[in-house]
């Protein structure tokens, strides 16, 4: 039986896919630009942990 690979952690998710992480690189900024152009309700995971 395979291991359970999805063990959600809010902090890990934020550090990998968060808004600030996206802003930190050119590629991340491009992602945000594409998502804005498409009209996404959510651009990234979130700005900070709730």
mmJSON file of the N, C-alpha and C atoms, coordinates in Angstrom:
{"data_MODEL":{"atom_site":{
"group_PDB":["ATOM","ATOM","ATOM","ATOM","ATOM","ATOM","ATOM","ATOM","ATOM","ATOM","ATOM","ATOM","ATOM","ATOM","ATOM","ATOM","ATOM","ATOM","ATOM","ATOM","ATOM","ATOM","ATOM","ATOM","ATOM","ATOM","ATOM","ATOM","ATOM","ATOM","ATOM","ATOM","ATOM","ATOM","ATOM","ATOM","ATOM","ATOM","ATOM","ATOM","ATOM","ATOM","ATOM","ATOM","ATOM","ATOM","ATOM","ATOM","ATOM","ATOM","ATOM","ATOM","ATOM","ATOM","ATOM","ATOM","ATOM","ATOM","ATOM","ATOM","ATOM","ATOM","ATOM","ATOM","ATOM","ATOM","ATOM","ATOM","ATOM","ATOM","ATOM","ATOM","ATOM","ATOM","ATOM","ATOM","ATOM","ATOM","ATOM","ATOM","ATOM","ATOM","ATOM","ATOM","ATOM","ATOM","ATOM","ATOM","ATOM","ATOM","ATOM","ATOM","ATOM","ATOM","ATOM","ATOM","ATOM","ATOM","ATOM","ATOM","ATOM","ATOM","ATOM","ATOM","ATOM","ATOM","ATOM","ATOM","ATOM","ATOM","ATOM","ATOM","ATOM","ATOM","ATOM","ATOM","ATOM","ATOM","ATOM","ATOM","ATOM","ATOM","ATOM","ATOM","ATOM","ATOM","ATOM","ATOM","ATOM","ATOM","ATOM","ATOM","ATOM","ATOM","ATOM","ATOM","ATOM","ATOM","ATOM","ATOM","ATOM","ATOM","ATOM","ATOM","ATOM","ATOM","ATOM","ATOM","ATOM","ATOM"],
"id":[1,2,3,4,5,6,7,8,9,10,11,12,13,14,15,16,17,18,19,20,21,22,23,24,25,26,27,28,29,30,31,32,33,34,35,36,37,38,39,40,41,42,43,44,45,46,47,48,49,50,51,52,53,54,55,56,57,58,59,60,61,62,63,64,65,66,67,68,69,70,71,72,73,74,75,76,77,78,79,80,81,82,83,84,85,86,87,88,89,90,91,92,93,94,95,96,97,98,99,100,101,102,103,104,105,106,107,108,109,110,111,112,113,114,115,116,117,118,119,120,121,122,123,124,125,126,127,128,129,130,131,132,133,134,135,136,137,138,139,140,141,142,143,144,145,146,147,148,149,150],
"type_symbol":["N","C","C","N","C","C","N","C","C","N","C","C","N","C","C","N","C","C","N","C","C","N","C","C","N","C","C","N","C","C","N","C","C","N","C","C","N","C","C","N","C","C","N","C","C","N","C","C","N","C","C","N","C","C","N","C","C","N","C","C","N","C","C","N","C","C","N","C","C","N","C","C","N","C","C","N","C","C","N","C","C","N","C","C","N","C","C","N","C","C","N","C","C","N","C","C","N","C","C","N","C","C","N","C","C","N","C","C","N","C","C","N","C","C","N","C","C","N","C","C","N","C","C","N","C","C","N","C","C","N","C","C","N","C","C","N","C","C","N","C","C","N","C","C","N","C","C","N","C","C"],
"label_atom_id":["N","CA","C","N","CA","C","N","CA","C","N","CA","C","N","CA","C","N","CA","C","N","CA","C","N","CA","C","N","CA","C","N","CA","C","N","CA","C","N","CA","C","N","CA","C","N","CA","C","N","CA","C","N","CA","C","N","CA","C","N","CA","C","N","CA","C","N","CA","C","N","CA","C","N","CA","C","N","CA","C","N","CA","C","N","CA","C","N","CA","C","N","CA","C","N","CA","C","N","CA","C","N","CA","C","N","CA","C","N","CA","C","N","CA","C","N","CA","C","N","CA","C","N","CA","C","N","CA","C","N","CA","C","N","CA","C","N","CA","C","N","CA","C","N","CA","C","N","CA","C","N","CA","C","N","CA","C","N","CA","C","N","CA","C","N","CA","C","N","CA","C","N","CA","C"],
"label_alt_id":[null,null,null,null,null,null,null,null,null,null,null,null,null,null,null,null,null,null,null,null,null,null,null,null,null,null,null,null,null,null,null,null,null,null,null,null,null,null,null,null,null,null,null,null,null,null,null,null,null,null,null,null,null,null,null,null,null,null,null,null,null,null,null,null,null,null,null,null,null,null,null,null,null,null,null,null,null,null,null,null,null,null,null,null,null,null,null,null,null,null,null,null,null,null,null,null,null,null,null,null,null,null,null,null,null,null,null,null,null,null,null,null,null,null,null,null,null,null,null,null,null,null,null,null,null,null,null,null,null,null,null,null,null,null,null,null,null,null,null,null,null,null,null,null,null,null,null,null,null,null],
"label_comp_id":["UNK","UNK","UNK","UNK","UNK","UNK","UNK","UNK","UNK","UNK","UNK","UNK","UNK","UNK","UNK","UNK","UNK","UNK","UNK","UNK","UNK","UNK","UNK","UNK","UNK","UNK","UNK","UNK","UNK","UNK","UNK","UNK","UNK","UNK","UNK","UNK","UNK","UNK","UNK","UNK","UNK","UNK","UNK","UNK","UNK","UNK","UNK","UNK","UNK","UNK","UNK","UNK","UNK","UNK","UNK","UNK","UNK","UNK","UNK","UNK","UNK","UNK","UNK","UNK","UNK","UNK","UNK","UNK","UNK","UNK","UNK","UNK","UNK","UNK","UNK","UNK","UNK","UNK","UNK","UNK","UNK","UNK","UNK","UNK","UNK","UNK","UNK","UNK","UNK","UNK","UNK","UNK","UNK","UNK","UNK","UNK","UNK","UNK","UNK","UNK","UNK","UNK","UNK","UNK","UNK","UNK","UNK","UNK","UNK","UNK","UNK","UNK","UNK","UNK","UNK","UNK","UNK","UNK","UNK","UNK","UNK","UNK","UNK","UNK","UNK","UNK","UNK","UNK","UNK","UNK","UNK","UNK","UNK","UNK","UNK","UNK","UNK","UNK","UNK","UNK","UNK","UNK","UNK","UNK","UNK","UNK","UNK","UNK","UNK","UNK"],
"label_asym_id":["A","A","A","A","A","A","A","A","A","A","A","A","A","A","A","A","A","A","A","A","A","A","A","A","A","A","A","A","A","A","A","A","A","A","A","A","A","A","A","A","A","A","A","A","A","A","A","A","A","A","A","A","A","A","A","A","A","A","A","A","A","A","A","A","A","A","A","A","A","A","A","A","A","A","A","A","A","A","A","A","A","A","A","A","A","A","A","A","A","A","A","A","A","A","A","A","A","A","A","A","A","A","A","A","A","A","A","A","A","A","A","A","A","A","A","A","A","A","A","A","A","A","A","A","A","A","A","A","A","A","A","A","A","A","A","A","A","A","A","A","A","A","A","A","A","A","A","A","A","A"],
"label_entity_id":["1","1","1","1","1","1","1","1","1","1","1","1","1","1","1","1","1","1","1","1","1","1","1","1","1","1","1","1","1","1","1","1","1","1","1","1","1","1","1","1","1","1","1","1","1","1","1","1","1","1","1","1","1","1","1","1","1","1","1","1","1","1","1","1","1","1","1","1","1","1","1","1","1","1","1","1","1","1","1","1","1","1","1","1","1","1","1","1","1","1","1","1","1","1","1","1","1","1","1","1","1","1","1","1","1","1","1","1","1","1","1","1","1","1","1","1","1","1","1","1","1","1","1","1","1","1","1","1","1","1","1","1","1","1","1","1","1","1","1","1","1","1","1","1","1","1","1","1","1","1"],
"label_seq_id":[1,1,1,2,2,2,3,3,3,4,4,4,5,5,5,6,6,6,7,7,7,8,8,8,9,9,9,10,10,10,11,11,11,12,12,12,13,13,13,14,14,14,15,15,15,16,16,16,17,17,17,18,18,18,19,19,19,20,20,20,21,21,21,22,22,22,23,23,23,24,24,24,25,25,25,26,26,26,27,27,27,28,28,28,29,29,29,30,30,30,31,31,31,32,32,32,33,33,33,34,34,34,35,35,35,36,36,36,37,37,37,38,38,38,39,39,39,40,40,40,41,41,41,42,42,42,43,43,43,44,44,44,45,45,45,46,46,46,47,47,47,48,48,48,49,49,49,50,50,50],
"pdbx_PDB_ins_code":[null,null,null,null,null,null,null,null,null,null,null,null,null,null,null,null,null,null,null,null,null,null,null,null,null,null,null,null,null,null,null,null,null,null,null,null,null,null,null,null,null,null,null,null,null,null,null,null,null,null,null,null,null,null,null,null,null,null,null,null,null,null,null,null,null,null,null,null,null,null,null,null,null,null,null,null,null,null,null,null,null,null,null,null,null,null,null,null,null,null,null,null,null,null,null,null,null,null,null,null,null,null,null,null,null,null,null,null,null,null,null,null,null,null,null,null,null,null,null,null,null,null,null,null,null,null,null,null,null,null,null,null,null,null,null,null,null,null,null,null,null,null,null,null,null,null,null,null,null,null],
"Cartn_x":[0.844,0.0,0.888,0.596,1.447,1.3,2.367,2.349,1.345,0.827,-0.071,0.801,0.807,1.734,1.156,-0.148,-0.751,-0.995,-0.052,-0.17,-0.131,-1.266,-1.275,-0.738,0.106,0.646,0.499,-0.169,-0.421,0.869,1.816,3.061,3.861,3.97,4.705,4.061,2.74,1.986,2.236,2.241,2.474,3.881,4.841,6.239,6.543,5.811,6.051,5.205,3.936,3.002,2.367,2.824,2.208,2.455,1.711,1.794,3.192,3.781,5.109,6.176,6.02,6.955,6.85,5.626,5.413,6.081,5.961,6.546,8.068,8.64,10.09,10.87,10.227,10.961,10.241,10.985,10.412,9.345,9.613,8.656,7.366,7.523,6.36,5.517,6.193,5.483,4.716,5.31,4.651,3.384,3.459,2.291,1.173,1.524,0.524,-0.082,0.752,0.292,-0.716,-0.383,-1.288,-2.614,-2.531,-3.751,-4.625,-3.986,-4.74,-5.433,-4.696,-5.231,-6.42,-6.349,-7.425,-8.63,-8.39,-9.484,-9.735,-8.69,-8.823,-9.254,-10.141,-10.58,-9.433,-8.637,-7.505,-6.218,-5.281,-4.026,-3.012,-2.965,-2.028,-2.753,-2.052,-2.68,-3.28,-2.486,-2.942,-1.748,-1.986,-0.871,-0.249,-1.08,-0.545,-1.446,-0.918,-1.655,-2.761,-3.929,-5.058,-5.079],
"Cartn_y":[-1.191,0.0,1.253,2.239,3.427,4.341,5.122,6.081,7.182,7.782,8.926,10.164,10.71,11.804,13.192,13.288,14.598,14.768,15.461,15.77,17.287,17.959,19.413,20.175,21.156,22.072,23.477,24.357,25.711,26.478,26.374,27.133,26.692,25.39,24.855,25.305,25.288,25.678,27.148,27.981,29.408,29.681,28.981,29.227,28.8,27.831,27.35,28.074,28.341,28.863,30.196,30.821,32.057,33.261,34.326,35.555,36.171,36.22,36.827,36.012,34.706,33.832,34.1,34.303,34.608,35.938,36.928,38.245,38.224,37.224,37.186,36.871,36.289,35.939,36.474,36.57,37.046,36.078,34.793,33.771,33.851,34.105,34.232,35.442,36.548,37.758,37.487,36.69,36.329,35.52,34.627,33.824,34.749,35.703,36.639,37.473,37.885,38.683,37.892,36.627,35.759,35.555,35.35,35.094,36.354,37.533,38.799,38.966,38.687,38.834,37.906,36.733,35.748,36.091,36.92,37.333,36.378,35.725,34.782,35.506,34.883,35.456,35.404,34.338,34.168,34.116,35.028,35.081,34.07,33.892,32.952,32.318,31.463,30.772,31.804,32.724,33.808,34.697,35.836,36.711,36.293,35.832,35.34,34.26,33.513,32.409,32.952,32.351,32.781,32.001],
"Cartn_z":[0.0,0.0,0.0,-0.887,-0.96,0.253,0.467,1.572,1.285,2.339,2.188,1.995,0.786,0.478,0.759,0.962,1.215,2.703,3.364,4.791,4.916,4.758,4.633,5.844,5.539,6.545,5.961,6.682,6.165,5.893,6.82,6.687,5.465,5.265,4.113,2.806,2.79,1.602,1.27,2.319,2.14,1.638,2.211,1.844,0.409,-0.068,-1.428,-2.476,-2.153,-3.152,-2.782,-1.707,-1.228,-2.125,-1.865,-2.651,-2.592,-1.41,-1.258,-1.979,-1.986,-2.704,-4.207,-4.679,-6.101,-6.476,-5.593,-5.877,-5.86,-5.219,-5.024,-6.297,-7.318,-8.536,-9.772,-10.856,-12.115,-12.617,-12.486,-12.933,-12.115,-10.822,-9.942,-10.309,-10.642,-11.065,-12.357,-13.237,-14.501,-14.226,-13.245,-12.856,-12.386,-11.498,-10.975,-12.104,-13.045,-14.183,-15.025,-15.293,-16.061,-15.347,-14.03,-13.257,-13.175,-13.098,-13.115,-14.466,-15.547,-16.902,-17.126,-16.544,-16.697,-15.825,-14.789,-13.913,-12.767,-12.325,-11.202,-9.928,-9.175,-7.899,-6.896,-6.967,-6.059,-6.875,-6.592,-7.347,-6.84,-5.538,-4.926,-3.743,-3.017,-1.887,-0.931,-0.442,0.432,0.735,1.358,1.721,3.038,3.97,5.236,5.809,6.743,7.349,8.234,8.116,8.952,10.23],
"occupancy":[1.0,1.0,1.0,1.0,1.0,1.0,1.0,1.0,1.0,1.0,1.0,1.0,1.0,1.0,1.0,1.0,1.0,1.0,1.0,1.0,1.0,1.0,1.0,1.0,1.0,1.0,1.0,1.0,1.0,1.0,1.0,1.0,1.0,1.0,1.0,1.0,1.0,1.0,1.0,1.0,1.0,1.0,1.0,1.0,1.0,1.0,1.0,1.0,1.0,1.0,1.0,1.0,1.0,1.0,1.0,1.0,1.0,1.0,1.0,1.0,1.0,1.0,1.0,1.0,1.0,1.0,1.0,1.0,1.0,1.0,1.0,1.0,1.0,1.0,1.0,1.0,1.0,1.0,1.0,1.0,1.0,1.0,1.0,1.0,1.0,1.0,1.0,1.0,1.0,1.0,1.0,1.0,1.0,1.0,1.0,1.0,1.0,1.0,1.0,1.0,1.0,1.0,1.0,1.0,1.0,1.0,1.0,1.0,1.0,1.0,1.0,1.0,1.0,1.0,1.0,1.0,1.0,1.0,1.0,1.0,1.0,1.0,1.0,1.0,1.0,1.0,1.0,1.0,1.0,1.0,1.0,1.0,1.0,1.0,1.0,1.0,1.0,1.0,1.0,1.0,1.0,1.0,1.0,1.0,1.0,1.0,1.0,1.0,1.0,1.0],
"B_iso_or_equiv":[0.0,0.0,0.0,0.0,0.0,0.0,0.0,0.0,0.0,0.0,0.0,0.0,0.0,0.0,0.0,0.0,0.0,0.0,0.0,0.0,0.0,0.0,0.0,0.0,0.0,0.0,0.0,0.0,0.0,0.0,0.0,0.0,0.0,0.0,0.0,0.0,0.0,0.0,0.0,0.0,0.0,0.0,0.0,0.0,0.0,0.0,0.0,0.0,0.0,0.0,0.0,0.0,0.0,0.0,0.0,0.0,0.0,0.0,0.0,0.0,0.0,0.0,0.0,0.0,0.0,0.0,0.0,0.0,0.0,0.0,0.0,0.0,0.0,0.0,0.0,0.0,0.0,0.0,0.0,0.0,0.0,0.0,0.0,0.0,0.0,0.0,0.0,0.0,0.0,0.0,0.0,0.0,0.0,0.0,0.0,0.0,0.0,0.0,0.0,0.0,0.0,0.0,0.0,0.0,0.0,0.0,0.0,0.0,0.0,0.0,0.0,0.0,0.0,0.0,0.0,0.0,0.0,0.0,0.0,0.0,0.0,0.0,0.0,0.0,0.0,0.0,0.0,0.0,0.0,0.0,0.0,0.0,0.0,0.0,0.0,0.0,0.0,0.0,0.0,0.0,0.0,0.0,0.0,0.0,0.0,0.0,0.0,0.0,0.0,0.0],
"pdbx_formal_charge":[null,null,null,null,null,null,null,null,null,null,null,null,null,null,null,null,null,null,null,null,null,null,null,null,null,null,null,null,null,null,null,null,null,null,null,null,null,null,null,null,null,null,null,null,null,null,null,null,null,null,null,null,null,null,null,null,null,null,null,null,null,null,null,null,null,null,null,null,null,null,null,null,null,null,null,null,null,null,null,null,null,null,null,null,null,null,null,null,null,null,null,null,null,null,null,null,null,null,null,null,null,null,null,null,null,null,null,null,null,null,null,null,null,null,null,null,null,null,null,null,null,null,null,null,null,null,null,null,null,null,null,null,null,null,null,null,null,null,null,null,null,null,null,null,null,null,null,null,null,null],
"auth_seq_id":[1,1,1,2,2,2,3,3,3,4,4,4,5,5,5,6,6,6,7,7,7,8,8,8,9,9,9,10,10,10,11,11,11,12,12,12,13,13,13,14,14,14,15,15,15,16,16,16,17,17,17,18,18,18,19,19,19,20,20,20,21,21,21,22,22,22,23,23,23,24,24,24,25,25,25,26,26,26,27,27,27,28,28,28,29,29,29,30,30,30,31,31,31,32,32,32,33,33,33,34,34,34,35,35,35,36,36,36,37,37,37,38,38,38,39,39,39,40,40,40,41,41,41,42,42,42,43,43,43,44,44,44,45,45,45,46,46,46,47,47,47,48,48,48,49,49,49,50,50,50],
"auth_comp_id":["UNK","UNK","UNK","UNK","UNK","UNK","UNK","UNK","UNK","UNK","UNK","UNK","UNK","UNK","UNK","UNK","UNK","UNK","UNK","UNK","UNK","UNK","UNK","UNK","UNK","UNK","UNK","UNK","UNK","UNK","UNK","UNK","UNK","UNK","UNK","UNK","UNK","UNK","UNK","UNK","UNK","UNK","UNK","UNK","UNK","UNK","UNK","UNK","UNK","UNK","UNK","UNK","UNK","UNK","UNK","UNK","UNK","UNK","UNK","UNK","UNK","UNK","UNK","UNK","UNK","UNK","UNK","UNK","UNK","UNK","UNK","UNK","UNK","UNK","UNK","UNK","UNK","UNK","UNK","UNK","UNK","UNK","UNK","UNK","UNK","UNK","UNK","UNK","UNK","UNK","UNK","UNK","UNK","UNK","UNK","UNK","UNK","UNK","UNK","UNK","UNK","UNK","UNK","UNK","UNK","UNK","UNK","UNK","UNK","UNK","UNK","UNK","UNK","UNK","UNK","UNK","UNK","UNK","UNK","UNK","UNK","UNK","UNK","UNK","UNK","UNK","UNK","UNK","UNK","UNK","UNK","UNK","UNK","UNK","UNK","UNK","UNK","UNK","UNK","UNK","UNK","UNK","UNK","UNK","UNK","UNK","UNK","UNK","UNK","UNK"],
"auth_asym_id":["A","A","A","A","A","A","A","A","A","A","A","A","A","A","A","A","A","A","A","A","A","A","A","A","A","A","A","A","A","A","A","A","A","A","A","A","A","A","A","A","A","A","A","A","A","A","A","A","A","A","A","A","A","A","A","A","A","A","A","A","A","A","A","A","A","A","A","A","A","A","A","A","A","A","A","A","A","A","A","A","A","A","A","A","A","A","A","A","A","A","A","A","A","A","A","A","A","A","A","A","A","A","A","A","A","A","A","A","A","A","A","A","A","A","A","A","A","A","A","A","A","A","A","A","A","A","A","A","A","A","A","A","A","A","A","A","A","A","A","A","A","A","A","A","A","A","A","A","A","A"],
"auth_atom_id":["N","CA","C","N","CA","C","N","CA","C","N","CA","C","N","CA","C","N","CA","C","N","CA","C","N","CA","C","N","CA","C","N","CA","C","N","CA","C","N","CA","C","N","CA","C","N","CA","C","N","CA","C","N","CA","C","N","CA","C","N","CA","C","N","CA","C","N","CA","C","N","CA","C","N","CA","C","N","CA","C","N","CA","C","N","CA","C","N","CA","C","N","CA","C","N","CA","C","N","CA","C","N","CA","C","N","CA","C","N","CA","C","N","CA","C","N","CA","C","N","CA","C","N","CA","C","N","CA","C","N","CA","C","N","CA","C","N","CA","C","N","CA","C","N","CA","C","N","CA","C","N","CA","C","N","CA","C","N","CA","C","N","CA","C","N","CA","C","N","CA","C","N","CA","C"],
"pdbx_PDB_model_num":[1,1,1,1,1,1,1,1,1,1,1,1,1,1,1,1,1,1,1,1,1,1,1,1,1,1,1,1,1,1,1,1,1,1,1,1,1,1,1,1,1,1,1,1,1,1,1,1,1,1,1,1,1,1,1,1,1,1,1,1,1,1,1,1,1,1,1,1,1,1,1,1,1,1,1,1,1,1,1,1,1,1,1,1,1,1,1,1,1,1,1,1,1,1,1,1,1,1,1,1,1,1,1,1,1,1,1,1,1,1,1,1,1,1,1,1,1,1,1,1,1,1,1,1,1,1,1,1,1,1,1,1,1,1,1,1,1,1,1,1,1,1,1,1,1,1,1,1,1,1]
}}}
